Structures are given as structure tokens and as C-alpha cells.
Amino acid sequence: MTDPRLLDLDGLVDCERLVHEVLVPFREQRASTFQHWDWHAGALAAPEPVPEGRVLVDTA
């Protein structure tokens, strides 16, 4: 089963979610969470807190 969002070649769905769920709150120094895609479940995983700080780096 392919997630329909993967068929959206411009990727705007997840970009918008990233901006609203992570980047805007981070910029405003508010707590935020992010849900990664769980490929086995075919759905978004449970929200995980984004660590507070001055720089946001993806270590995945």
C-alpha cells in the first residue's frame, strides 16, 4: 500500500505540516511535537517532542 502523499511529487503536504508543527513553534520558542511516518502501520506515528534549543538539527 502506498501512502497517497507519496504520489504528490511536490511534497507540499509534509512541508506544510513541518512548518506548522515544528518550525513556527520552534522559531517562537514554544514547545512542539512532530509525527514521523510509520511505514509499517501506514500512518503517522505518535507525536514526539521536539527538543528546545537555538538550533534545530535532524540527526536521523
C-alpha angles and dihedrals in degrees: 000000000000120000107241089228089067089061090059098090096195092058094218095143095067093034090058091046091050092051095048099038101038119007101046094047090044092052090048090048092242127139114264142176135210132206117211121204113265103212094192094052094038090227144081113289124234114291115270123201118251109226115246118242146112097270128043115212127174109224096180 
